[in-house]
Amino acid sequence: MNPPSSTAVSKGETGQPVDPSLPRAYPATEGPRPARDPGFVLVVNAGSSSVKFGLFDFQTLQPSARALLDWGGSSQRATLTITPCTTGEHDSNSSKPTRCELDAPDYRTAVARGLELLCGTASGLHGDRSVRVVGHRLIHGGEEIRQPVFIDATMKQTIRRFLHLAPLHIPAGLEAIEATEAALPGVPQVGLFDTAFFAHIPPCAYLYPVPYEWYTDWGIRRFGFHGTSHAYCTLRAHEMLGRGPKGVRLVICHLGQGSSATAVAEGVAVTNTMGFTPLEGFMMGTRSGTVDPGIILYVQREKGLTVEQVDEILHHRSGLLGISGLSSDFRRVEQAAQQGHERSRLALEVYAYRVRTMIGALAVTLGGLDALVFTGGIGENSSWLRSEACRGLECLGVYLDAEKNLMTRPDDDVAKADSPARVLLIHTREDLMIAREARRLVLESNTA
């Protein structure tokens, strides 16, 4: 591999890859360009308690509108917030959002109603233009689905087979697909799977040291998650470095309510800190991350906790919330720590320690580091976390510029000028990645 580069970051055109030959699960090639006014690409990112929508111009991939459907803990009502985009790339270029309350007797009805209002708003702004393709973010495709795919009845059955691996996310994704099919009959639907970016992880990284039959008979292995975000950040990092993928070694930290890091060598994911489920790896908002499995046996055997109780605790009562005893929101915990709340300070220290140690482990698997990437709500916005995560990483060539680090803004380099490894803040664009791949697939199939 090439030695680390100390050249300054090249800005480039946001979101456009440096090298379209880069090998990865989500290729950068755009496919043939549409020849006529094509309407929209609709992006649907369905979660258990909220759905994010995006409408993109089919030809330019500039955002036309975004929307958030949020239940806010209610089972019967949801809030829809629609934000028209006036000039495209960032929320600062968006018009004032509108909000409305929706009856939501069930998930599918709420999604269908949200789609109707979003498309109606877009038609009012941009004329009567149709949705040409829908792109869905889906969390788990197992070992079978390693590329973006068209979603039909057979594919939905395949997705259902992974329900036990992501019980919070897959039902929501399927409900959103059904709602979109009903609202936009005949419009092609494309699925992008978070696990697909990790299709090339080698067996030595994805196998667990348990009986081999657990893998062959039960499918237990590391998969990796947040793949759509990591794939986008890989492209953007190569662009910012002004280098093609050859010889480039990246560690990408997606830090938010859910968090993971990926080691990327020459555009290909080598490993991810999440594993068989999204519970492994970093400490998160409410998730424990990696713990000694003996603890699980101990609290069941000696303290009488049931499987269901342990599941609830590890997923919903651990992480920042579990240690701070205050909140799962990093911003609130950080503020409380600054005000002297001791358990919040401790929670932040544990969080930063785990990020730092996993960055080190991933960098070693790559044999060095050309750039460390921070993305996600915490990664982009907490200068304290970045400073603590980089403390001690000088041995890997990471020298953070303290002054630059305080001036948080998307898609910037906050390393010292002479740092061998760059430190990049990247505003992740999962929605753009989904829109790009959905458009590419539908153009290549000649079904648009």
HELIX and SHEET records of a PDB file:
HELIX    1   1 ASP A   91  ASN A   93  5                                   3    
HELIX    2   2 TYR A  107  HIS A  126  1                                  20    
HELIX    3   3 ALA A  153  ARG A  160  1                                   8    
HELIX    4   4 LEU A  163  LEU A  165  5                                   3    
HELIX    5   5 ILE A  170  ALA A  183  1                                  14    
HELIX    6   6 ASP A  194  PHE A  198  5                                   5    
HELIX    7   7 PRO A  203  TYR A  206  1                                   4    
HELIX    8   8 TYR A  212  TRP A  218  1                                   7    
HELIX    9   9 GLY A  227  LEU A  241  1                                  15    
HELIX   10  10 PRO A  293  ARG A  301  1                                   9    
HELIX   11  11 VAL A  307  HIS A  316  1                                  10    
HELIX   12  12 GLY A  319  SER A  324  1                                   6    
HELIX   13  13 PHE A  330  GLN A  338  1                                   9    
HELIX   14  14 GLU A  342  LEU A  366  1                                  25    
HELIX   15  15 GLY A  376  ASN A  381  1                                   6    
HELIX   16  16 SER A  383  CYS A  390  1                                   8    
HELIX   17  17 LEU A  393  LEU A  396  5                                   4    
HELIX   18  18 ALA A  402  LEU A  406  1                                   5    
HELIX   19  19 GLU A  430  SER A  445  1                                  16    
SHEET    1   A 8 THR A  98  ASP A 103  0                                        
SHEET    2   A 8 ARG A  77  PRO A  84 -1                                        
SHEET    3   A 8 PRO A  63  ASP A  70 -1                                        
SHEET    4   A 8 SER A  50  ASP A  57 -1                                        
SHEET    5   A 8 PHE A  40  ALA A  46 -1                                        
SHEET    6   A 8 VAL A 131  LEU A 138  1                                        
SHEET    7   A 8 GLN A 189  PHE A 193  1                                        
SHEET    8   A 8 VAL A 149  PHE A 150 -1                                        
SHEET    1   B 6 VAL A 268  ASN A 272  0                                        
SHEET    2   B 6 SER A 259  ALA A 265 -1                                        
SHEET    3   B 6 ARG A 249  LEU A 255 -1                                        
SHEET    4   B 6 ALA A 371  THR A 375  1                                        
SHEET    5   B 6 ARG A 422  LEU A 425  1                                        
SHEET    6   B 6 ASP A 412  ASP A 413 -1                                        
END                                                                             
